Amino acid sequence: MTESFHCGYVALVGRPNVGKSTLLNGLLGQKISITSHRPQTTRHRILGINSLEHAQVIYVDTPGMHQGSRKALNRAINRTAADTLHAVDVVAFLVEATRWTDEDRWILDKLRDLDVPVILVVNKVDSLEEKAELLPIIQKLSALHDFADIVPLSALRRDNLDSFESCVVKYLPEQEAIYPDDQLTDRSERFLAAERVREKLFRKLGQEVPYGVTVEIEQFKQEGNLRRIHALILVERDSQKAIVVGKGGSRLKEVGTEARIELEKLFGGKVFLQLWVKVKEGWADDERALRSLGYGEEK
C-alpha cells in the first residue's frame, strides 16, 4: 500500500527569543533564519521548506510577538506574525520549559479561536537540571488549553526534532508538494544577504545600539561565480552611526568580514561585500519608510 503524501504550512510562533529560528534551522539542517541573543532578531516572515519522502513541511518562521508596540516597526512585526496564523495548516506555539510569562499568556489568548491544530512546543528542556522536572511542567501547561499535541525538545541541541516533525506531519493535508524538492526557502539571495549583515551587527553591537538599525541591499550583481553586494546600514542617530562604524572603522570591518565569509559558504562562491552606514532619523517609526524597506508587506 502506497503511503499518502502530506504537504502544508506550519507557523512557528511565540514571544521573542524563545527559539523559533533556532528550531527552523535545526529542522532544515541549514541556517535560513538569523539568530542572536537579542529579542526580535527575526523581523520578517521566512519560509523554510523541508521535503521528506512522504511529506513536504513548509515552516513559517515568524517574528516574536510582543506587547507594548510603541513604534511602527514593532506594530509591523506583530502584524506579520498575527497575519500568518490565519494562513497555515498547523500552529506550533513555542514556550520555554523553565519560564511562562504574561507575554506567553497574551499570545495563547490569540491562538484560542484558531480553526487549525495548535501544537505546544516546550523548548529549552536542556536547561532543566533533572528530567523529572519536565512532567509537572507539561501537566501545568496542558491545563491551559486543549492543545492538539505537546512536544518537549531542545532546538539548540537538536534533541527530539524528529518527534516534533512526525507530529506535525499528522496534521498536514493530503496533497502534492508545493515547492521543488531542492528548494529550502522562498527568500531571495538579496534578502538573505541583508539578513546576514544584520545578524552580525546584532551580535557585534550587543546592547550598545537599540533596534533602530536595519540593512538595505542597494546593489546585488552576479558576475560568474562572484557576487558584488553593496549594503546600506540605516541607523536613527549620529551616535549610533559612530558605534556601528567603530574606532577607525574597525567594527564595520569586522561585521563585513564575518558576513562575507558566511555568505560565501551560503552561496558557494566568492563575495565582494561593501558596507555603508547612513543616518535616517525616525525610520523605525515611519510607516512609509518601513514599507520601502519591506516591512509589513508580507502575505
Buried (B, 14 or more C-beta within 10 A) or exposed (E): EEEEBBBBBBBBBBBBBBBBBBBBBBBBEEBBBBBBEBBBBBBBBBBBBBBBEEBBBBBBBBBBBBEEBEBBBBBBBBBBBBBBBEEBBBBBBBBBBEEBEEBBEEBBEBBEEBEBBBBBBBBBBEEBEEEEEBEEBBEEBEEBBEBBBBBBBBBBEBBBBEEBBEBBBEBBEEEEBEBEEEEBBBBEBBBBBBBBBBBBBBBBBEEEBEBBBBBBBEEBEEEEEEBBBBBBBBBBBEEBBEBBBBEEEEBBEEBBEBBBBBBBEBBEEBBEBEBEBEBBEEBBBBEEBBEEBBBBEBE
